[in-house]
Amino acid sequence: MTDRMRLAEDRAMRDAARALVDADLARIKAGLAERSVPARAMDRAAEGAVDVLEQVTEAASRNKGLLAALTGAAAIWLARHPLLALLDDTDTPPSDTQDDAHEQPPQKR
């Protein structure tokens, strides 16, 4: 094969590759003209959120007892102060005697 023939083949391959790249760029530009990049990102994020929600729903349906236990534990944790106040058996003195206990005795002159 002569150098001229090889050069012609290489140029033909280069031109074919360039045509493919140009077609890809035209397709990408057309796709971006239809919808913006942020809109596409929001669609992908929404699809991902739906997938996660489906997985969580499926896992929750398989483990109903565990889900009930965790929900109960969270409710008790959130209501821990009122519940502990109900269980507290110490008598708190009325507020007026509590103030007297903290008063300083009169000083001698």
KAPE-V848956 format. One record per pair of residues at least 24 apart in sequence whose C-alpha atoms are under 6 Angstrom apart, sorted by the first residue. I is the first residue (numbers start at 1). J is the second residue. Records with the same first field share a line. If there is no record, write none. Layout:
I: J / J
This chain:
none
